[in-house]
């Protein structure tokens, strides 16, 4: 039982770490496109379609 809990905890931490990395990367892309203005709006829309479920 303890072993199973440990595995679940480790998996959760890894997942959370990956999720944080993913969101910060996405936020950076979004911010860059926002700063660049309408120039990259098509690219941003494509990225949003890919990530928003």
PDB file of N, CA, C and O in Angstrom:
ATOM      1  N   UNK A   1       0.836  -1.207   0.000  1.00  0.00           N
ATOM      2  CA  UNK A   1       0.000   0.000   0.000  1.00  0.00           C
ATOM      3  C   UNK A   1       0.874   1.262   0.000  1.00  0.00           C
ATOM      4  O   UNK A   1       0.636   2.199  -0.762  1.00  0.00           O
ATOM      5  N   UNK A   2       1.879   1.263   0.864  1.00  0.00           N
ATOM      6  CA  UNK A   2       2.766   2.422   0.945  1.00  0.00           C
ATOM      7  C   UNK A   2       3.512   2.613  -0.374  1.00  0.00           C
ATOM      8  O   UNK A   2       3.677   3.735  -0.853  1.00  0.00           O
ATOM      9  N   UNK A   3       3.957   1.504  -0.949  1.00  0.00           N
ATOM     10  CA  UNK A   3       4.708   1.542  -2.203  1.00  0.00           C
ATOM     11  C   UNK A   3       3.849   2.152  -3.313  1.00  0.00           C
ATOM     12  O   UNK A   3       4.320   2.973  -4.100  1.00  0.00           O
ATOM     13  N   UNK A   4       2.592   1.739  -3.359  1.00  0.00           N
ATOM     14  CA  UNK A   4       1.669   2.242  -4.376  1.00  0.00           C
ATOM     15  C   UNK A   4       1.474   3.755  -4.218  1.00  0.00           C
ATOM     16  O   UNK A   4       1.464   4.495  -5.202  1.00  0.00           O
ATOM     17  N   UNK A   5       1.321   4.194  -2.987  1.00  0.00           N
ATOM     18  CA  UNK A   5       1.133   5.623  -2.721  1.00  0.00           C
ATOM     19  C   UNK A   5       2.360   6.411  -3.171  1.00  0.00           C
ATOM     20  O   UNK A   5       2.245   7.506  -3.720  1.00  0.00           O
ATOM     21  N   UNK A   6       3.537   5.833  -2.927  1.00  0.00           N
ATOM     22  CA  UNK A   6       4.791   6.484  -3.309  1.00  0.00           C
ATOM     23  C   UNK A   6       4.862   6.642  -4.829  1.00  0.00           C
ATOM     24  O   UNK A   6       5.228   7.701  -5.340  1.00  0.00           O
ATOM     25  N   UNK A   7       4.507   5.575  -5.533  1.00  0.00           N
ATOM     26  CA  UNK A   7       4.537   5.604  -7.003  1.00  0.00           C
ATOM     27  C   UNK A   7       3.564   6.657  -7.524  1.00  0.00           C
ATOM     28  O   UNK A   7       3.896   7.415  -8.435  1.00  0.00           O
ATOM     29  N   UNK A   8       2.371   6.706  -6.952  1.00  0.00           N
ATOM     30  CA  UNK A   8       1.360   7.682  -7.375  1.00  0.00           C
ATOM     31  C   UNK A   8       1.859   9.106  -7.124  1.00  0.00           C
ATOM     32  O   UNK A   8       1.688   9.991  -7.963  1.00  0.00           O
ATOM     33  N   UNK A   9       2.476   9.314  -5.964  1.00  0.00           N
ATOM     34  CA  UNK A   9       2.994  10.641  -5.622  1.00  0.00           C
ATOM     35  C   UNK A   9       4.067  11.074  -6.604  1.00  0.00           C
ATOM     36  O   UNK A   9       4.054  12.208  -7.084  1.00  0.00           O
ATOM     37  N   UNK A  10       5.002  10.169  -6.907  1.00  0.00           N
ATOM     38  CA  UNK A  10       6.090  10.491  -7.836  1.00  0.00           C
ATOM     39  C   UNK A  10       5.524  10.801  -9.216  1.00  0.00           C
ATOM     40  O   UNK A  10       5.933  11.764  -9.864  1.00  0.00           O
ATOM     41  N   UNK A  11       4.573   9.972  -9.660  1.00  0.00           N
ATOM     42  CA  UNK A  11       3.956  10.184 -10.970  1.00  0.00           C
ATOM     43  C   UNK A  11       3.262  11.548 -11.013  1.00  0.00           C
ATOM     44  O   UNK A  11       3.349  12.269 -12.006  1.00  0.00           O
ATOM     45  N   UNK A  12       2.574  11.887  -9.925  1.00  0.00           N
ATOM     46  CA  UNK A  12       1.871  13.165  -9.853  1.00  0.00           C
ATOM     47  C   UNK A  12       2.855  14.333  -9.930  1.00  0.00           C
ATOM     48  O   UNK A  12       2.610  15.314 -10.632  1.00  0.00           O
ATOM     49  N   UNK A  13       3.973  14.220  -9.199  1.00  0.00           N
ATOM     50  CA  UNK A  13       4.968  15.290  -9.201  1.00  0.00           C
ATOM     51  C   UNK A  13       5.560  15.482 -10.592  1.00  0.00           C
ATOM     52  O   UNK A  13       5.739  16.609 -11.054  1.00  0.00           O
ATOM     53  N   UNK A  14       5.863  14.359 -11.257  1.00  0.00           N
ATOM     54  CA  UNK A  14       6.414  14.439 -12.609  1.00  0.00           C
ATOM     55  C   UNK A  14       5.400  15.100 -13.538  1.00  0.00           C
ATOM     56  O   UNK A  14       5.743  15.979 -14.328  1.00  0.00           O
ATOM     57  N   UNK A  15       4.147  14.662 -13.429  1.00  0.00           N
ATOM     58  CA  UNK A  15       3.075  15.198 -14.267  1.00  0.00           C
ATOM     59  C   UNK A  15       2.911  16.699 -14.036  1.00  0.00           C
ATOM     60  O   UNK A  15       2.781  17.469 -14.987  1.00  0.00           O
ATOM     61  N   UNK A  16       2.919  17.110 -12.762  1.00  0.00           N
ATOM     62  CA  UNK A  16       2.765  18.521 -12.412  1.00  0.00           C
ATOM     63  C   UNK A  16       3.922  19.338 -12.988  1.00  0.00           C
ATOM     64  O   UNK A  16       3.721  20.435 -13.510  1.00  0.00           O
ATOM     65  N   UNK A  17       5.137  18.788 -12.884  1.00  0.00           N
ATOM     66  CA  UNK A  17       6.321  19.462 -13.403  1.00  0.00           C
ATOM     67  C   UNK A  17       6.196  19.657 -14.915  1.00  0.00           C
ATOM     68  O   UNK A  17       6.485  20.734 -15.435  1.00  0.00           O
ATOM     69  N   UNK A  18       5.766  18.609 -15.610  1.00  0.00           N
ATOM     70  CA  UNK A  18       5.601  18.689 -17.061  1.00  0.00           C
ATOM     71  C   UNK A  18       4.524  19.707 -17.418  1.00  0.00           C
ATOM     72  O   UNK A  18       4.675  20.479 -18.364  1.00  0.00           O
ATOM     73  N   UNK A  19       3.434  19.699 -16.651  1.00  0.00           N
ATOM     74  CA  UNK A  19       2.327  20.608 -16.908  1.00  0.00           C
ATOM     75  C   UNK A  19       2.775  22.061 -16.710  1.00  0.00           C
ATOM     76  O   UNK A  19       2.450  22.932 -17.517  1.00  0.00           O
ATOM     77  N   UNK A  20       3.527  22.312 -15.624  1.00  0.00           N
ATOM     78  CA  UNK A  20       4.027  23.663 -15.361  1.00  0.00           C
ATOM     79  C   UNK A  20       4.921  24.122 -16.506  1.00  0.00           C
ATOM     80  O   UNK A  20       4.817  25.257 -16.971  1.00  0.00           O
ATOM     81  N   UNK A  21       5.801  23.228 -16.956  1.00  0.00           N
ATOM     82  CA  UNK A  21       6.702  23.558 -18.055  1.00  0.00           C
ATOM     83  C   UNK A  21       5.927  23.876 -19.316  1.00  0.00           C
ATOM     84  O   UNK A  21       6.239  24.826 -20.034  1.00  0.00           O
ATOM     85  N   UNK A  22       4.902  23.060 -19.576  1.00  0.00           N
ATOM     86  CA  UNK A  22       4.082  23.226 -20.775  1.00  0.00           C
ATOM     87  C   UNK A  22       3.354  24.561 -20.736  1.00  0.00           C
ATOM     88  O   UNK A  22       3.327  25.292 -21.727  1.00  0.00           O
ATOM     89  N   UNK A  23       2.759  24.879 -19.578  1.00  0.00           N
ATOM     90  CA  UNK A  23       1.990  26.118 -19.484  1.00  0.00           C
ATOM     91  C   UNK A  23       2.881  27.346 -19.578  1.00  0.00           C
ATOM     92  O   UNK A  23       2.498  28.338 -20.199  1.00  0.00           O
ATOM     93  N   UNK A  24       4.077  27.295 -18.965  1.00  0.00           N
ATOM     94  CA  UNK A  24       4.957  28.455 -19.038  1.00  0.00           C
ATOM     95  C   UNK A  24       5.437  28.658 -20.473  1.00  0.00           C
ATOM     96  O   UNK A  24       5.585  29.791 -20.932  1.00  0.00           O
ATOM     97  N   UNK A  25       5.682  27.536 -21.184  1.00  0.00           N
ATOM     98  CA  UNK A  25       6.106  27.621 -22.580  1.00  0.00           C
ATOM     99  C   UNK A  25       4.989  28.228 -23.425  1.00  0.00           C
ATOM    100  O   UNK A  25       5.232  29.105 -24.253  1.00  0.00           O
ATOM    101  N   UNK A  26       3.772  27.755 -23.209  1.00  0.00           N
ATOM    102  CA  UNK A  26       2.614  28.245 -23.953  1.00  0.00           C
ATOM    103  C   UNK A  26       2.400  29.731 -23.672  1.00  0.00           C
ATOM    104  O   UNK A  26       2.099  30.510 -24.577  1.00  0.00           O
ATOM    105  N   UNK A  27       2.559  30.114 -22.395  1.00  0.00           N
ATOM    106  CA  UNK A  27       2.375  31.505 -22.007  1.00  0.00           C
ATOM    107  C   UNK A  27       3.410  32.389 -22.693  1.00  0.00           C
ATOM    108  O   UNK A  27       3.090  33.491 -23.138  1.00  0.00           O
ATOM    109  N   UNK A  28       4.666  31.905 -22.782  1.00  0.00           N
ATOM    110  CA  UNK A  28       5.725  32.654 -23.452  1.00  0.00           C
ATOM    111  C   UNK A  28       5.389  32.870 -24.918  1.00  0.00           C
ATOM    112  O   UNK A  28       5.547  33.969 -25.448  1.00  0.00           O
ATOM    113  N   UNK A  29       4.916  31.793 -25.576  1.00  0.00           N
ATOM    114  CA  UNK A  29       4.542  31.889 -26.988  1.00  0.00           C
ATOM    115  C   UNK A  29       3.424  32.915 -27.147  1.00  0.00           C
ATOM    116  O   UNK A  29       3.471  33.778 -28.023  1.00  0.00           O
ATOM    117  N   UNK A  30       2.420  32.803 -26.281  1.00  0.00           N
ATOM    118  CA  UNK A  30       1.258  33.684 -26.346  1.00  0.00           C
ATOM    119  C   UNK A  30       1.683  35.137 -26.149  1.00  0.00           C
ATOM    120  O   UNK A  30       1.232  36.030 -26.866  1.00  0.00           O
ATOM    121  N   UNK A  31       2.560  35.360 -25.165  1.00  0.00           N
ATOM    122  CA  UNK A  31       3.024  36.705 -24.847  1.00  0.00           C
ATOM    123  C   UNK A  31       3.819  37.282 -26.012  1.00  0.00           C
ATOM    124  O   UNK A  31       3.631  38.439 -26.388  1.00  0.00           O
ATOM    125  N   UNK A  32       4.711  36.467 -26.583  1.00  0.00           N
ATOM    126  CA  UNK A  32       5.506  36.912 -27.729  1.00  0.00           C
ATOM    127  C   UNK A  32       4.607  37.331 -28.880  1.00  0.00           C
ATOM    128  O   UNK A  32       4.812  38.381 -29.489  1.00  0.00           O
ATOM    129  N   UNK A  33       3.612  36.507 -29.173  1.00  0.00           N
ATOM    130  CA  UNK A  33       2.705  36.816 -30.276  1.00  0.00           C
ATOM    131  C   UNK A  33       1.884  38.065 -29.981  1.00  0.00           C
ATOM    132  O   UNK A  33       1.601  38.861 -30.876  1.00  0.00           O
ATOM    133  N   UNK A  34       1.504  38.228 -28.709  1.00  0.00           N
ATOM    134  CA  UNK A  34       0.727  39.396 -28.314  1.00  0.00           C
ATOM    135  C   UNK A  34       1.557  40.660 -28.500  1.00  0.00           C
ATOM    136  O   UNK A  34       1.058  41.679 -28.977  1.00  0.00           O
ATOM    137  N   UNK A  35       2.837  40.579 -28.114  1.00  0.00           N
ATOM    138  CA  UNK A  35       3.735  41.724 -28.242  1.00  0.00           C
ATOM    139  C   UNK A  35       3.982  42.046 -29.714  1.00  0.00           C
ATOM    140  O   UNK A  35       4.038  43.212 -30.106  1.00  0.00           O
ATOM    141  N   UNK A  36       4.129  40.995 -30.523  1.00  0.00           N
ATOM    142  CA  UNK A  36       4.379  41.199 -31.954  1.00  0.00           C
ATOM    143  C   UNK A  36       3.156  41.724 -32.688  1.00  0.00           C
ATOM    144  O   UNK A  36       3.259  42.223 -33.809  1.00  0.00           O
ATOM    145  N   UNK A  37       2.011  41.610 -32.056  1.00  0.00           N
ATOM    146  CA  UNK A  37       0.800  42.153 -32.657  1.00  0.00           C
ATOM    147  C   UNK A  37       0.124  41.180 -33.605  1.00  0.00           C
ATOM    148  O   UNK A  37       0.211  39.962 -33.448  1.00  0.00           O
ATOM    149  N   UNK A  38      -0.552  41.750 -34.594  1.00  0.00           N
ATOM    150  CA  UNK A  38      -1.389  40.947 -35.494  1.00  0.00           C
ATOM    151  C   UNK A  38      -0.562  40.130 -36.484  1.00  0.00           C
ATOM    152  O   UNK A  38      -1.090  39.271 -37.190  1.00  0.00           O
ATOM    153  N   UNK A  39       0.729  40.407 -36.527  1.00  0.00           N
ATOM    154  CA  UNK A  39       1.618  39.741 -37.477  1.00  0.00           C
ATOM    155  C   UNK A  39       1.522  38.217 -37.388  1.00  0.00           C
ATOM    156  O   UNK A  39       1.497  37.522 -38.404  1.00  0.00           O
ATOM    157  N   UNK A  40       1.469  37.709 -36.139  1.00  0.00           N
ATOM    158  CA  UNK A  40       1.459  36.264 -35.924  1.00  0.00           C
ATOM    159  C   UNK A  40       0.105  35.738 -35.456  1.00  0.00           C
ATOM    160  O   UNK A  40       0.032  34.669 -34.851  1.00  0.00           O
ATOM    161  N   UNK A  41      -0.962  36.478 -35.731  1.00  0.00           N
ATOM    162  CA  UNK A  41      -2.262  36.084 -35.176  1.00  0.00           C
ATOM    163  C   UNK A  41      -2.718  34.731 -35.708  1.00  0.00           C
ATOM    164  O   UNK A  41      -3.363  33.967 -34.989  1.00  0.00           O
ATOM    165  N   UNK A  42      -2.383  34.425 -36.982  1.00  0.00           N
ATOM    166  CA  UNK A  42      -2.773  33.128 -37.544  1.00  0.00           C
ATOM    167  C   UNK A  42      -2.079  32.004 -36.803  1.00  0.00           C
ATOM    168  O   UNK A  42      -2.691  30.989 -36.472  1.00  0.00           O
ATOM    169  N   UNK A  43      -0.788  32.197 -36.544  1.00  0.00           N
ATOM    170  CA  UNK A  43      -0.008  31.175 -35.834  1.00  0.00           C
ATOM    171  C   UNK A  43      -0.577  30.966 -34.434  1.00  0.00           C
ATOM    172  O   UNK A  43      -0.705  29.834 -33.968  1.00  0.00           O
ATOM    173  N   UNK A  44      -0.917  32.075 -33.766  1.00  0.00           N
ATOM    174  CA  UNK A  44      -1.451  31.981 -32.406  1.00  0.00           C
ATOM    175  C   UNK A  44      -2.775  31.223 -32.404  1.00  0.00           C
ATOM    176  O   UNK A  44      -3.023  30.392 -31.531  1.00  0.00           O
ATOM    177  N   UNK A  45      -3.621  31.517 -33.389  1.00  0.00           N
ATOM    178  CA  UNK A  45      -4.910  30.850 -33.457  1.00  0.00           C
ATOM    179  C   UNK A  45      -4.727  29.350 -33.665  1.00  0.00           C
ATOM    180  O   UNK A  45      -5.455  28.540 -33.091  1.00  0.00           O
ATOM    181  N   UNK A  46      -3.743  28.989 -34.495  1.00  0.00           N
ATOM    182  CA  UNK A  46      -3.449  27.583 -34.743  1.00  0.00           C
ATOM    183  C   UNK A  46      -2.999  26.904 -33.454  1.00  0.00           C
ATOM    184  O   UNK A  46      -3.423  25.789 -33.152  1.00  0.00           O
ATOM    185  N   UNK A  47      -2.139  27.579 -32.696  1.00  0.00           N
ATOM    186  CA  UNK A  47      -1.639  27.032 -31.428  1.00  0.00           C
ATOM    187  C   UNK A  47      -2.787  26.870 -30.438  1.00  0.00           C
ATOM    188  O   UNK A  47      -2.888  25.848 -29.758  1.00  0.00           O
ATOM    189  N   UNK A  48      -3.658  27.886 -30.357  1.00  0.00           N
ATOM    190  CA  UNK A  48      -4.783  27.816 -29.424  1.00  0.00           C
ATOM    191  C   UNK A  48      -5.713  26.661 -29.765  1.00  0.00           C
ATOM    192  O   UNK A  48      -6.178  25.945 -28.879  1.00  0.00           O
ATOM    193  N   UNK A  49      -5.984  26.484 -31.069  1.00  0.00           N
ATOM    194  CA  UNK A  49      -6.854  25.385 -31.487  1.00  0.00           C
ATOM    195  C   UNK A  49      -6.266  24.051 -31.071  1.00  0.00           C
ATOM    196  O   UNK A  49      -6.990  23.138 -30.672  1.00  0.00           O
ATOM    197  N   UNK A  50      -4.941  23.942 -31.166  1.00  0.00           N
ATOM    198  CA  UNK A  50      -4.272  22.690 -30.825  1.00  0.00           C
ATOM    199  C   UNK A  50      -4.392  22.385 -29.333  1.00  0.00           C
ATOM    200  O   UNK A  50      -4.559  21.226 -28.952  1.00  0.00           O
ATOM    201  N   UNK A  51      -4.308  23.419 -28.482  1.00  0.00           N
ATOM    202  CA  UNK A  51      -4.180  23.186 -27.040  1.00  0.00           C
ATOM    203  C   UNK A  51      -5.478  23.297 -26.258  1.00  0.00           C
ATOM    204  O   UNK A  51      -5.586  22.734 -25.169  1.00  0.00           O
ATOM    205  N   UNK A  52      -6.458  24.003 -26.785  1.00  0.00           N
ATOM    206  CA  UNK A  52      -7.705  24.173 -26.033  1.00  0.00           C
ATOM    207  C   UNK A  52      -8.664  23.055 -26.413  1.00  0.00           C
ATOM    208  O   UNK A  52      -8.963  22.861 -27.591  1.00  0.00           O
ATOM    209  N   UNK A  53      -9.140  22.332 -25.429  1.00  0.00           N
ATOM    210  CA  UNK A  53      -9.980  21.163 -25.689  1.00  0.00           C
ATOM    211  C   UNK A  53     -11.452  21.534 -25.555  1.00  0.00           C
ATOM    212  O   UNK A  53     -12.322  20.682 -25.736  1.00  0.00           O
TER     213      UNK A  53
END
